[in-house]
Amino acid sequence: MNTDKIYAEQLANEYAPKDTSKVVALRKLDAKAKLPATIFTYSFGIIASLVTGIGMCLSMKVIGSGATAMFVLGIIIGIVGLLGMDINYPIYKKLLEKGKQKYAFEIMQLAKEISE
């Protein structure tokens, strides 16, 4: 196998002028369709994990007065945080599907133009 030839071809492809404006536009549309779902998922996941952590701290008497009421409150808050983490992925899937539906026509049209 001639690795020098492969390297030379890769280097030449890197410096060759490219007519990829449609490909770049397609990538931007794809990112535009997926970005809101991704941002929401990360934000919601971080908040849910912080809520779970607060509940754990209350139930283990790291914060709070250490009373039984704080222990019970910590368990309840922790469960709420865990439920938030549980529903995060289904919400992500719904938001992603909605974003893909919103830009599906434009993406399909541009992909058809590129493939022809």
Biopython code that builds the backbone (N, CA, C, O; Angstrom):
import numpy as np
from Bio.PDB.StructureBuilder import StructureBuilder

atoms = [
    (1, "MET", "N", (0.846, -1.167, 0.000)),
    (1, "MET", "CA", (0.000, 0.000, 0.000)),
    (1, "MET", "C", (0.895, 1.235, 0.000)),
    (1, "MET", "O", (1.845, 1.329, 0.777)),
    (2, "ASN", "N", (0.583, 2.158, -0.866)),
    (2, "ASN", "CA", (1.396, 3.348, -1.004)),
    (2, "ASN", "C", (0.803, 4.470, -0.148)),
    (2, "ASN", "O", (-0.112, 5.176, -0.573)),
    (3, "THR", "N", (1.335, 4.617, 1.048)),
    (3, "THR", "CA", (0.794, 5.617, 1.975)),
    (3, "THR", "C", (1.157, 7.032, 1.551)),
    (3, "THR", "O", (0.433, 7.976, 1.868)),
    (4, "ASP", "N", (2.261, 7.190, 0.843)),
    (4, "ASP", "CA", (2.638, 8.525, 0.370)),
    (4, "ASP", "C", (1.610, 9.057, -0.625)),
    (4, "ASP", "O", (1.264, 10.239, -0.606)),
    (5, "LYS", "N", (1.133, 8.177, -1.485)),
    (5, "LYS", "CA", (0.127, 8.581, -2.473)),
    (5, "LYS", "C", (-1.169, 8.968, -1.788)),
    (5, "LYS", "O", (-1.796, 9.960, -2.160)),
    (6, "ILE", "N", (-1.579, 8.198, -0.793)),
    (6, "ILE", "CA", (-2.808, 8.502, -0.055)),
    (6, "ILE", "C", (-2.672, 9.838, 0.662)),
    (6, "ILE", "O", (-3.594, 10.653, 0.656)),
    (7, "TYR", "N", (-1.519, 10.054, 1.279)),
    (7, "TYR", "CA", (-1.274, 11.314, 1.986)),
    (7, "TYR", "C", (-1.303, 12.488, 1.018)),
    (7, "TYR", "O", (-1.876, 13.533, 1.323)),
    (8, "ALA", "N", (-0.684, 12.317, -0.153)),
    (8, "ALA", "CA", (-0.653, 13.388, -1.149)),
    (8, "ALA", "C", (-2.058, 13.719, -1.642)),
    (8, "ALA", "O", (-2.384, 14.890, -1.835)),
    (9, "GLU", "N", (-2.892, 12.700, -1.847)),
    (9, "GLU", "CA", (-4.256, 12.943, -2.290)),
    (9, "GLU", "C", (-5.072, 13.663, -1.223)),
    (9, "GLU", "O", (-5.853, 14.560, -1.539)),
    (10, "GLN", "N", (-4.895, 13.274, 0.036)),
    (10, "GLN", "CA", (-5.616, 13.947, 1.122)),
    (10, "GLN", "C", (-5.199, 15.409, 1.215)),
    (10, "GLN", "O", (-6.036, 16.292, 1.403)),
    (11, "LEU", "N", (-3.908, 15.656, 1.084)),
    (11, "LEU", "CA", (-3.400, 17.025, 1.149)),
    (11, "LEU", "C", (-3.909, 17.848, -0.030)),
    (11, "LEU", "O", (-4.281, 19.009, 0.140)),
    (12, "ALA", "N", (-3.929, 17.259, -1.219)),
    (12, "ALA", "CA", (-4.431, 17.967, -2.390)),
    (12, "ALA", "C", (-5.920, 18.281, -2.237)),
    (12, "ALA", "O", (-6.371, 19.361, -2.618)),
    (13, "ASN", "N", (-6.673, 17.345, -1.684)),
    (13, "ASN", "CA", (-8.101, 17.593, -1.465)),
    (13, "ASN", "C", (-8.337, 18.705, -0.463)),
    (13, "ASN", "O", (-9.323, 19.437, -0.549)),
    (14, "GLU", "N", (-7.432, 18.823, 0.475)),
    (14, "GLU", "CA", (-7.560, 19.864, 1.493)),
    (14, "GLU", "C", (-7.380, 21.249, 0.892)),
    (14, "GLU", "O", (-8.044, 22.194, 1.317)),
    (15, "TYR", "N", (-6.489, 21.388, -0.093)),
    (15, "TYR", "CA", (-6.195, 22.692, -0.678)),
    (15, "TYR", "C", (-6.987, 22.967, -1.957)),
    (15, "TYR", "O", (-6.943, 24.084, -2.472)),
    (16, "ALA", "N", (-7.692, 21.995, -2.467)),
    (16, "ALA", "CA", (-8.472, 22.186, -3.689)),
    (16, "ALA", "C", (-9.675, 23.078, -3.397)),
    (16, "ALA", "O", (-10.263, 22.997, -2.318)),
    (17, "PRO", "N", (-10.041, 23.931, -4.359)),
    (17, "PRO", "CA", (-11.237, 24.760, -4.144)),
    (17, "PRO", "C", (-12.477, 23.874, -4.086)),
    (17, "PRO", "O", (-12.625, 22.918, -4.847)),
    (18, "LYS", "N", (-13.346, 24.221, -3.172)),
    (18, "LYS", "CA", (-14.526, 23.396, -2.961)),
    (18, "LYS", "C", (-15.781, 24.198, -3.261)),
    (18, "LYS", "O", (-15.888, 25.376, -2.920)),
    (19, "ASP", "N", (-16.715, 23.537, -3.900)),
    (19, "ASP", "CA", (-18.014, 24.133, -4.147)),
    (19, "ASP", "C", (-19.016, 23.437, -3.232)),
    (19, "ASP", "O", (-19.840, 22.643, -3.683)),
    (20, "THR", "N", (-18.932, 23.748, -1.941)),
    (20, "THR", "CA", (-19.747, 23.051, -0.958)),
    (20, "THR", "C", (-20.718, 23.984, -0.252)),
    (20, "THR", "O", (-21.109, 23.733, 0.888)),
    (21, "SER", "N", (-21.107, 25.054, -0.923)),
    (21, "SER", "CA", (-21.995, 25.992, -0.242)),
    (21, "SER", "C", (-23.337, 25.335, 0.106)),
    (21, "SER", "O", (-23.935, 25.647, 1.136)),
    (22, "LYS", "N", (-23.804, 24.429, -0.752)),
    (22, "LYS", "CA", (-25.059, 23.745, -0.452)),
    (22, "LYS", "C", (-24.885, 22.742, 0.681)),
    (22, "LYS", "O", (-25.784, 22.559, 1.502)),
    (23, "VAL", "N", (-23.729, 22.097, 0.721)),
    (23, "VAL", "CA", (-23.464, 21.150, 1.808)),
    (23, "VAL", "C", (-23.367, 21.895, 3.129)),
    (23, "VAL", "O", (-23.883, 21.431, 4.146)),
    (24, "VAL", "N", (-22.711, 23.044, 3.120)),
    (24, "VAL", "CA", (-22.605, 23.853, 4.336)),
    (24, "VAL", "C", (-23.986, 24.323, 4.770)),
    (24, "VAL", "O", (-24.304, 24.310, 5.959)),
    (25, "ALA", "N", (-24.803, 24.735, 3.813)),
    (25, "ALA", "CA", (-26.163, 25.166, 4.144)),
    (25, "ALA", "C", (-26.982, 24.009, 4.715)),
    (25, "ALA", "O", (-27.785, 24.198, 5.629)),
    (26, "LEU", "N", (-26.770, 22.811, 4.168)),
    (26, "LEU", "CA", (-27.477, 21.637, 4.676)),
    (26, "LEU", "C", (-27.063, 21.331, 6.111)),
    (26, "LEU", "O", (-27.908, 21.018, 6.949)),
    (27, "ARG", "N", (-25.775, 21.420, 6.395)),
    (27, "ARG", "CA", (-25.293, 21.192, 7.767)),
    (27, "ARG", "C", (-25.851, 22.231, 8.729)),
    (27, "ARG", "O", (-26.218, 21.907, 9.859)),
    (28, "LYS", "N", (-25.916, 23.487, 8.276)),
    (28, "LYS", "CA", (-26.455, 24.544, 9.133)),
    (28, "LYS", "C", (-27.941, 24.321, 9.423)),
    (28, "LYS", "O", (-28.401, 24.535, 10.544)),
    (29, "LEU", "N", (-28.680, 23.891, 8.409)),
    (29, "LEU", "CA", (-30.101, 23.602, 8.629)),
    (29, "LEU", "C", (-30.277, 22.436, 9.598)),
    (29, "LEU", "O", (-31.160, 22.463, 10.455)),
    (30, "ASP", "N", (-29.438, 21.417, 9.460)),
    (30, "ASP", "CA", (-29.507, 20.275, 10.362)),
    (30, "ASP", "C", (-29.215, 20.707, 11.797)),
    (30, "ASP", "O", (-29.908, 20.300, 12.729)),
    (31, "ALA", "N", (-28.195, 21.527, 11.964)),
    (31, "ALA", "CA", (-27.859, 22.020, 13.306)),
    (31, "ALA", "C", (-28.973, 22.902, 13.859)),
    (31, "ALA", "O", (-29.276, 22.861, 15.051)),
    (32, "LYS", "N", (-29.580, 23.702, 12.978)),
    (32, "LYS", "CA", (-30.665, 24.584, 13.390)),
    (32, "LYS", "C", (-31.881, 23.785, 13.860)),
    (32, "LYS", "O", (-32.607, 24.212, 14.757)),
    (33, "ALA", "N", (-32.090, 22.630, 13.247)),
    (33, "ALA", "CA", (-33.216, 21.780, 13.630)),
    (33, "ALA", "C", (-32.968, 21.101, 14.975)),
    (33, "ALA", "O", (-33.911, 20.875, 15.733)),
    (34, "LYS", "N", (-31.720, 20.778, 15.278)),
    (34, "LYS", "CA", (-31.399, 20.009, 16.481)),
    (34, "LYS", "C", (-31.016, 20.864, 17.688)),
    (34, "LYS", "O", (-31.099, 20.393, 18.823)),
    (35, "LEU", "N", (-30.601, 22.105, 17.466)),
    (35, "LEU", "CA", (-30.067, 22.935, 18.550)),
    (35, "LEU", "C", (-31.058, 23.217, 19.684)),
    (35, "LEU", "O", (-30.670, 23.071, 20.844)),
    (36, "PRO", "N", (-32.300, 23.608, 19.429)),
    (36, "PRO", "CA", (-33.208, 23.889, 20.556)),
    (36, "PRO", "C", (-33.424, 22.685, 21.471)),
    (36, "PRO", "O", (-33.474, 22.830, 22.693)),
    (37, "ALA", "N", (-33.552, 21.503, 20.882)),
    (37, "ALA", "CA", (-33.742, 20.302, 21.694)),
    (37, "ALA", "C", (-32.510, 20.027, 22.545)),
    (37, "ALA", "O", (-32.629, 19.655, 23.712)),
    (38, "THR", "N", (-31.346, 20.205, 21.976)),
    (38, "THR", "CA", (-30.104, 19.953, 22.705)),
    (38, "THR", "C", (-29.926, 20.936, 23.855)),
    (38, "THR", "O", (-29.571, 20.539, 24.965)),
    (39, "ILE", "N", (-30.167, 22.198, 23.596)),
    (39, "ILE", "CA", (-30.023, 23.216, 24.645)),
    (39, "ILE", "C", (-30.988, 22.949, 25.792)),
    (39, "ILE", "O", (-30.602, 23.008, 26.959)),
    (40, "PHE", "N", (-32.249, 22.655, 25.460)),
    (40, "PHE", "CA", (-33.221, 22.382, 26.506)),
    (40, "PHE", "C", (-32.817, 21.156, 27.322)),
    (40, "PHE", "O", (-32.898, 21.163, 28.551)),
    (41, "THR", "N", (-32.381, 20.105, 26.630)),
    (41, "THR", "CA", (-32.047, 18.864, 27.328)),
    (41, "THR", "C", (-30.896, 19.052, 28.298)),
    (41, "THR", "O", (-30.959, 18.587, 29.436)),
    (42, "TYR", "N", (-29.849, 19.727, 27.859)),
    (42, "TYR", "CA", (-28.728, 19.956, 28.770)),
    (42, "TYR", "C", (-29.149, 20.823, 29.957)),
    (42, "TYR", "O", (-28.806, 20.518, 31.100)),
    (43, "SER", "N", (-29.881, 21.890, 29.694)),
    (43, "SER", "CA", (-30.308, 22.788, 30.775)),
    (43, "SER", "C", (-31.218, 22.070, 31.769)),
    (43, "SER", "O", (-31.015, 22.159, 32.980)),
    (44, "PHE", "N", (-32.211, 21.367, 31.258)),
    (44, "PHE", "CA", (-33.149, 20.662, 32.125)),
    (44, "PHE", "C", (-32.454, 19.551, 32.904)),
    (44, "PHE", "O", (-32.760, 19.331, 34.076)),
    (45, "GLY", "N", (-31.529, 18.857, 32.268)),
    (45, "GLY", "CA", (-30.792, 17.792, 32.941)),
    (45, "GLY", "C", (-29.920, 18.316, 34.070)),
    (45, "GLY", "O", (-29.846, 17.709, 35.139)),
    (46, "ILE", "N", (-29.267, 19.431, 33.836)),
    (46, "ILE", "CA", (-28.425, 20.029, 34.879)),
    (46, "ILE", "C", (-29.283, 20.472, 36.057)),
    (46, "ILE", "O", (-28.935, 20.226, 37.212)),
    (47, "ILE", "N", (-30.405, 21.124, 35.765)),
    (47, "ILE", "CA", (-31.285, 21.585, 36.844)),
    (47, "ILE", "C", (-31.841, 20.396, 37.626)),
    (47, "ILE", "O", (-31.885, 20.431, 38.856)),
    (48, "ALA", "N", (-32.263, 19.349, 36.926)),
    (48, "ALA", "CA", (-32.816, 18.172, 37.607)),
    (48, "ALA", "C", (-31.757, 17.496, 38.479)),
    (48, "ALA", "O", (-32.064, 17.039, 39.581)),
    (49, "SER", "N", (-30.525, 17.429, 38.000)),
    (49, "SER", "CA", (-29.482, 16.804, 38.822)),
    (49, "SER", "C", (-29.136, 17.664, 40.041)),
    (49, "SER", "O", (-28.814, 17.130, 41.103)),
    (50, "LEU", "N", (-29.198, 18.981, 39.898)),
    (50, "LEU", "CA", (-28.965, 19.852, 41.051)),
    (50, "LEU", "C", (-30.083, 19.709, 42.083)),
    (50, "LEU", "O", (-29.825, 19.711, 43.286)),
    (51, "VAL", "N", (-31.315, 19.585, 41.612)),
    (51, "VAL", "CA", (-32.442, 19.377, 42.529)),
    (51, "VAL", "C", (-32.260, 18.052, 43.277)),
    (51, "VAL", "O", (-32.495, 17.975, 44.483)),
    (52, "THR", "N", (-31.839, 17.008, 42.546)),
    (52, "THR", "CA", (-31.576, 15.719, 43.191)),
    (52, "THR", "C", (-30.483, 15.849, 44.248)),
    (52, "THR", "O", (-30.589, 15.273, 45.331)),
    (53, "GLY", "N", (-29.452, 16.595, 43.937)),
    (53, "GLY", "CA", (-28.359, 16.805, 44.889)),
    (53, "GLY", "C", (-28.806, 17.544, 46.135)),
    (53, "GLY", "O", (-28.374, 17.219, 47.241)),
    (54, "ILE", "N", (-29.666, 18.530, 45.964)),
    (54, "ILE", "CA", (-30.193, 19.255, 47.127)),
    (54, "ILE", "C", (-31.014, 18.310, 47.995)),
    (54, "ILE", "O", (-30.911, 18.333, 49.221)),
    (55, "GLY", "N", (-31.826, 17.483, 47.355)),
    (55, "GLY", "CA", (-32.608, 16.504, 48.112)),
    (55, "GLY", "C", (-31.722, 15.531, 48.872)),
    (55, "GLY", "O", (-32.009, 15.193, 50.021)),
    (56, "MET", "N", (-30.651, 15.081, 48.238)),
    (56, "MET", "CA", (-29.722, 14.168, 48.915)),
    (56, "MET", "C", (-29.048, 14.845, 50.107)),
    (56, "MET", "O", (-28.893, 14.251, 51.174)),
    (57, "CYS", "N", (-28.654, 16.097, 49.902)),
    (57, "CYS", "CA", (-28.001, 16.818, 51.004)),
    (57, "CYS", "C", (-28.951, 17.015, 52.185)),
    (57, "CYS", "O", (-28.546, 16.891, 53.341)),
    (58, "LEU", "N", (-30.210, 17.319, 51.889)),
    (58, "LEU", "CA", (-31.177, 17.475, 52.974)),
    (58, "LEU", "C", (-31.424, 16.149, 53.690)),
    (58, "LEU", "O", (-31.518, 16.117, 54.917)),
    (59, "SER", "N", (-31.530, 15.069, 52.942)),
    (59, "SER", "CA", (-31.840, 13.779, 53.577)),
    (59, "SER", "C", (-30.651, 13.208, 54.341)),
    (59, "SER", "O", (-30.833, 12.418, 55.267)),
    (60, "MET", "N", (-29.442, 13.598, 53.966)),
    (60, "MET", "CA", (-28.263, 13.110, 54.688)),
    (60, "MET", "C", (-27.794, 14.100, 55.753)),
    (60, "MET", "O", (-26.732, 13.935, 56.352)),
    (61, "LYS", "N", (-28.601, 15.120, 55.972)),
    (61, "LYS", "CA", (-28.368, 16.123, 57.022)),
    (61, "LYS", "C", (-27.078, 16.919, 56.819)),
    (61, "LYS", "O", (-26.454, 17.362, 57.783)),
    (62, "VAL", "N", (-26.684, 17.098, 55.540)),
    (62, "VAL", "CA", (-25.531, 17.944, 55.232)),
    (62, "VAL", "C", (-25.937, 19.408, 55.317)),
    (62, "VAL", "O", (-25.190, 20.247, 55.822)),
    (63, "ILE", "N", (-27.125, 19.701, 54.818)),
    (63, "ILE", "CA", (-27.683, 21.040, 54.958)),
    (63, "ILE", "C", (-29.022, 20.917, 55.672)),
    (63, "ILE", "O", (-29.607, 19.835, 55.717)),
    (64, "GLY", "N", (-29.498, 21.999, 56.218)),
    (64, "GLY", "CA", (-30.773, 21.977, 56.943)),
    (64, "GLY", "C", (-30.546, 21.769, 58.429)),
    (64, "GLY", "O", (-29.413, 21.682, 58.902)),
    (65, "SER", "N", (-31.649, 21.694, 59.146)),
    (65, "SER", "CA", (-31.571, 21.598, 60.604)),
    (65, "SER", "C", (-31.323, 20.176, 61.093)),
    (65, "SER", "O", (-30.974, 19.983, 62.258)),
    (66, "GLY", "N", (-31.493, 19.189, 60.241)),
    (66, "GLY", "CA", (-31.286, 17.801, 60.668)),
    (66, "GLY", "C", (-32.516, 17.186, 61.287)),
    (66, "GLY", "O", (-32.455, 16.071, 61.806)),
    (67, "ALA", "N", (-33.625, 17.884, 61.244)),
    (67, "ALA", "CA", (-34.868, 17.359, 61.809)),
    (67, "ALA", "C", (-35.465, 16.314, 60.871)),
    (67, "ALA", "O", (-35.081, 16.201, 59.707)),
    (68, "THR", "N", (-36.397, 15.569, 61.401)),
    (68, "THR", "CA", (-37.055, 14.528, 60.611)),
    (68, "THR", "C", (-37.814, 15.132, 59.444)),
    (68, "THR", "O", (-37.882, 14.526, 58.374)),
    (69, "ALA", "N", (-38.384, 16.311, 59.629)),
    (69, "ALA", "CA", (-39.117, 16.974, 58.549)),
    (69, "ALA", "C", (-38.179, 17.299, 57.381)),
    (69, "ALA", "O", (-38.565, 17.174, 56.219)),
    (70, "MET", "N", (-36.953, 17.713, 57.691)),
    (70, "MET", "CA", (-35.972, 18.006, 56.637)),
    (70, "MET", "C", (-35.559, 16.732, 55.907)),
    (70, "MET", "O", (-35.315, 16.752, 54.701)),
    (71, "PHE", "N", (-35.481, 15.627, 56.641)),
    (71, "PHE", "CA", (-35.142, 14.340, 56.035)),
    (71, "PHE", "C", (-36.212, 13.936, 55.017)),
    (71, "PHE", "O", (-35.900, 13.533, 53.897)),
    (72, "VAL", "N", (-37.468, 14.052, 55.425)),
    (72, "VAL", "CA", (-38.584, 13.702, 54.544)),
    (72, "VAL", "C", (-38.640, 14.663, 53.352)),
    (72, "VAL", "O", (-38.852, 14.241, 52.215)),
    (73, "LEU", "N", (-38.450, 15.948, 53.621)),
    (73, "LEU", "CA", (-38.430, 16.942, 52.544)),
    (73, "LEU", "C", (-37.297, 16.648, 51.560)),
    (73, "LEU", "O", (-37.472, 16.805, 50.351)),
    (74, "GLY", "N", (-36.157, 16.228, 52.061)),
    (74, "GLY", "CA", (-35.025, 15.885, 51.205)),
    (74, "GLY", "C", (-35.329, 14.700, 50.303)),
    (74, "GLY", "O", (-34.950, 14.688, 49.132)),
    (75, "ILE", "N", (-36.013, 13.708, 50.851)),
    (75, "ILE", "CA", (-36.391, 12.550, 50.039)),
    (75, "ILE", "C", (-37.369, 12.964, 48.947)),
    (75, "ILE", "O", (-37.247, 12.528, 47.802)),
    (76, "ILE", "N", (-38.328, 13.795, 49.296)),
    (76, "ILE", "CA", (-39.317, 14.246, 48.309)),
    (76, "ILE", "C", (-38.644, 15.073, 47.210)),
    (76, "ILE", "O", (-38.928, 14.880, 46.028)),
    (77, "ILE", "N", (-37.765, 15.983, 47.592)),
    (77, "ILE", "CA", (-37.058, 16.810, 46.609)),
    (77, "ILE", "C", (-36.158, 15.942, 45.730)),
    (77, "ILE", "O", (-36.064, 16.165, 44.523)),
    (78, "GLY", "N", (-35.505, 14.965, 46.327)),
    (78, "GLY", "CA", (-34.664, 14.053, 45.552)),
    (78, "GLY", "C", (-35.455, 13.255, 44.537)),
    (78, "GLY", "O", (-35.000, 13.060, 43.410)),
    (79, "ILE", "N", (-36.626, 12.795, 44.920)),
    (79, "ILE", "CA", (-37.487, 12.038, 43.995)),
    (79, "ILE", "C", (-37.959, 12.932, 42.850)),
    (79, "ILE", "O", (-38.034, 12.489, 41.704)),
    (80, "VAL", "N", (-38.277, 14.190, 43.161)),
    (80, "VAL", "CA", (-38.677, 15.128, 42.111)),
    (80, "VAL", "C", (-37.533, 15.322, 41.112)),
    (80, "VAL", "O", (-37.761, 15.352, 39.903)),
    (81, "GLY", "N", (-36.325, 15.451, 41.612)),
    (81, "GLY", "CA", (-35.163, 15.588, 40.733)),
    (81, "GLY", "C", (-34.937, 14.346, 39.888)),
    (81, "GLY", "O", (-34.612, 14.451, 38.706)),
    (82, "LEU", "N", (-35.106, 13.180, 40.480)),
    (82, "LEU", "CA", (-34.947, 11.934, 39.721)),
    (82, "LEU", "C", (-36.022, 11.801, 38.646)),
    (82, "LEU", "O", (-35.743, 11.330, 37.544)),
    (83, "LEU", "N", (-37.245, 12.212, 38.961)),
    (83, "LEU", "CA", (-38.302, 12.193, 37.958)),
    (83, "LEU", "C", (-37.989, 13.151, 36.809)),
    (83, "LEU", "O", (-38.275, 12.863, 35.647)),
    (84, "GLY", "N", (-37.400, 14.288, 37.153)),
    (84, "GLY", "CA", (-36.977, 15.234, 36.109)),
    (84, "GLY", "C", (-35.937, 14.624, 35.187)),
    (84, "GLY", "O", (-35.981, 14.823, 33.973)),
    (85, "MET", "N", (-35.001, 13.878, 35.765)),
    (85, "MET", "CA", (-33.996, 13.209, 34.940)),
    (85, "MET", "C", (-34.620, 12.103, 34.101)),
    (85, "MET", "O", (-34.194, 11.859, 32.972)),
    (86, "ASP", "N", (-35.629, 11.436, 34.652)),
    (86, "ASP", "CA", (-36.295, 10.356, 33.916)),
    (86, "ASP", "C", (-37.042, 10.866, 32.687)),
    (86, "ASP", "O", (-37.022, 10.217, 31.642)),
    (87, "ILE", "N", (-37.698, 12.013, 32.798)),
    (87, "ILE", "CA", (-38.489, 12.500, 31.673)),
    (87, "ILE", "C", (-37.663, 13.342, 30.702)),
    (87, "ILE", "O", (-38.176, 13.760, 29.664)),
    (88, "ASN", "N", (-36.409, 13.593, 31.018)),
    (88, "ASN", "CA", (-35.583, 14.437, 30.168)),
    (88, "ASN", "C", (-35.420, 13.854, 28.764)),
    (88, "ASN", "O", (-35.582, 14.581, 27.783)),
    (89, "TYR", "N", (-35.109, 12.579, 28.643)),
    (89, "TYR", "CA", (-34.886, 11.989, 27.318)),
    (89, "TYR", "C", (-36.157, 11.933, 26.478)),
    (89, "TYR", "O", (-36.096, 12.264, 25.294)),
    (90, "PRO", "N", (-37.306, 11.532, 27.023)),
    (90, "PRO", "CA", (-38.524, 11.589, 26.196)),
    (90, "PRO", "C", (-38.861, 13.004, 25.717)),
    (90, "PRO", "O", (-39.325, 13.189, 24.592)),
    (91, "ILE", "N", (-38.628, 13.990, 26.568)),
    (91, "ILE", "CA", (-38.863, 15.376, 26.144)),
    (91, "ILE", "C", (-37.899, 15.741, 25.024)),
    (91, "ILE", "O", (-38.287, 16.405, 24.063)),
    (92, "TYR", "N", (-36.653, 15.314, 25.142)),
    (92, "TYR", "CA", (-35.663, 15.578, 24.092)),
    (92, "TYR", "C", (-36.110, 14.980, 22.753)),
    (92, "TYR", "O", (-36.024, 15.633, 21.713)),
    (93, "LYS", "N", (-36.583, 13.740, 22.794)),
    (93, "LYS", "CA", (-37.022, 13.084, 21.568)),
    (93, "LYS", "C", (-38.182, 13.838, 20.922)),
    (93, "LYS", "O", (-38.214, 13.996, 19.702)),
    (94, "LYS", "N", (-39.132, 14.305, 21.731)),
    (94, "LYS", "CA", (-40.274, 15.060, 21.208)),
    (94, "LYS", "C", (-39.826, 16.383, 20.592)),
    (94, "LYS", "O", (-40.267, 16.747, 19.502)),
    (95, "LEU", "N", (-38.944, 17.103, 21.297)),
    (95, "LEU", "CA", (-38.458, 18.383, 20.773)),
    (95, "LEU", "C", (-37.641, 18.194, 19.503)),
    (95, "LEU", "O", (-37.740, 18.996, 18.575)),
    (96, "LEU", "N", (-36.837, 17.141, 19.457)),
    (96, "LEU", "CA", (-36.033, 16.860, 18.277)),
    (96, "LEU", "C", (-36.928, 16.525, 17.087)),
    (96, "LEU", "O", (-36.684, 16.978, 15.969)),
    (97, "GLU", "N", (-37.950, 15.740, 17.333)),
    (97, "GLU", "CA", (-38.897, 15.389, 16.270)),
    (97, "GLU", "C", (-39.606, 16.632, 15.748)),
    (97, "GLU", "O", (-39.812, 16.777, 14.543)),
    (98, "LYS", "N", (-39.975, 17.520, 16.649)),
    (98, "LYS", "CA", (-40.647, 18.760, 16.263)),
    (98, "LYS", "C", (-39.719, 19.647, 15.425)),
    (98, "LYS", "O", (-40.144, 20.236, 14.431)),
    (99, "GLY", "N", (-38.453, 19.737, 15.836)),
    (99, "GLY", "CA", (-37.484, 20.526, 15.079)),
    (99, "GLY", "C", (-37.206, 19.933, 13.712)),
    (99, "GLY", "O", (-37.053, 20.665, 12.733)),
    (100, "LYS", "N", (-37.139, 18.604, 13.639)),
    (100, "LYS", "CA", (-36.917, 17.962, 12.339)),
    (100, "LYS", "C", (-38.116, 18.166, 11.414)),
    (100, "LYS", "O", (-37.944, 18.369, 10.212)),
    (101, "GLN", "N", (-39.321, 18.114, 11.965)),
    (101, "GLN", "CA", (-40.510, 18.348, 11.148)),
    (101, "GLN", "C", (-40.553, 19.778, 10.628)),
    (101, "GLN", "O", (-41.001, 20.033, 9.510)),
    (102, "LYS", "N", (-40.082, 20.702, 11.450)),
    (102, "LYS", "CA", (-40.114, 22.110, 11.071)),
    (102, "LYS", "C", (-39.219, 22.387, 9.865)),
    (102, "LYS", "O", (-39.583, 23.173, 8.991)),
    (103, "TYR", "N", (-38.055, 21.748, 9.812)),
    (103, "TYR", "CA", (-37.088, 22.001, 8.744)),
    (103, "TYR", "C", (-36.993, 20.862, 7.731)),
    (103, "TYR", "O", (-36.100, 20.869, 6.884)),
    (104, "ALA", "N", (-37.888, 19.893, 7.803)),
    (104, "ALA", "CA", (-37.803, 18.709, 6.939)),
    (104, "ALA", "C", (-37.894, 19.064, 5.459)),
    (104, "ALA", "O", (-37.119, 18.545, 4.656)),
    (105, "PHE", "N", (-38.814, 19.929, 5.089)),
    (105, "PHE", "CA", (-38.993, 20.259, 3.682)),
    (105, "PHE", "C", (-37.748, 20.913, 3.104)),
    (105, "PHE", "O", (-37.286, 20.536, 2.028)),
    (106, "GLU", "N", (-37.204, 21.895, 3.821)),
    (106, "GLU", "CA", (-36.009, 22.598, 3.336)),
    (106, "GLU", "C", (-34.814, 21.653, 3.240)),
    (106, "GLU", "O", (-34.059, 21.700, 2.270)),
    (107, "ILE", "N", (-34.644, 20.803, 4.240)),
    (107, "ILE", "CA", (-33.512, 19.875, 4.247)),
    (107, "ILE", "C", (-33.652, 18.874, 3.111)),
    (107, "ILE", "O", (-32.678, 18.602, 2.409)),
    (108, "MET", "N", (-34.831, 18.327, 2.917)),
    (108, "MET", "CA", (-35.037, 17.353, 1.845)),
    (108, "MET", "C", (-34.832, 17.986, 0.473)),
    (108, "MET", "O", (-34.248, 17.366, -0.416)),
    (109, "GLN", "N", (-35.303, 19.202, 0.299)),
    (109, "GLN", "CA", (-35.137, 19.897, -0.972)),
    (109, "GLN", "C", (-33.657, 20.163, -1.256)),
    (109, "GLN", "O", (-33.192, 19.943, -2.374)),
    (110, "LEU", "N", (-32.930, 20.625, -0.269)),
    (110, "LEU", "CA", (-31.509, 20.909, -0.443)),
    (110, "LEU", "C", (-30.718, 19.623, -0.647)),
    (110, "LEU", "O", (-29.782, 19.600, -1.446)),
    (111, "ALA", "N", (-31.070, 18.570, 0.050)),
    (111, "ALA", "CA", (-30.378, 17.283, -0.122)),
    (111, "ALA", "C", (-30.627, 16.732, -1.517)),
    (111, "ALA", "O", (-29.733, 16.136, -2.119)),
    (112, "LYS", "N", (-31.828, 16.925, -2.031)),
    (112, "LYS", "CA", (-32.135, 16.467, -3.400)),
    (112, "LYS", "C", (-31.302, 17.244, -4.420)),
    (112, "LYS", "O", (-30.797, 16.665, -5.382)),
    (113, "GLU", "N", (-31.161, 18.548, -4.211)),
    (113, "GLU", "CA", (-30.342, 19.372, -5.127)),
    (113, "GLU", "C", (-28.886, 18.931, -5.099)),
    (113, "GLU", "O", (-28.229, 18.912, -6.140)),
    (114, "ILE", "N", (-28.377, 18.581, -3.938)),
    (114, "ILE", "CA", (-26.981, 18.174, -3.825)),
    (114, "ILE", "C", (-26.760, 16.808, -4.484)),
    (114, "ILE", "O", (-25.749, 16.585, -5.149)),
    (115, "SER", "N", (-27.708, 15.914, -4.293)),
    (115, "SER", "CA", (-27.527, 14.564, -4.826)),
    (115, "SER", "C", (-27.693, 14.484, -6.340)),
    (115, "SER", "O", (-27.231, 13.524, -6.956)),
    (116, "GLU", "N", (-28.337, 15.464, -6.946)),
    (116, "GLU", "CA", (-28.532, 15.437, -8.400)),
    (116, "GLU", "C", (-27.353, 15.986, -9.146)),
    (116, "GLU", "O", (-27.367, 16.029, -10.376)),
]
sb = StructureBuilder()
sb.init_structure("model")
sb.init_model(0)
sb.init_chain("A")
sb.init_seg("    ")
for serial, (resi, resn, name, xyz) in enumerate(atoms, 1):
    if name == "N":
        sb.init_residue(resn, " ", resi, " ")
    sb.init_atom(name, np.array(xyz, "f"), 0.0, 1.0, " ", f" {name:<3s}", serial, name[0])
structure = sb.get_structure()
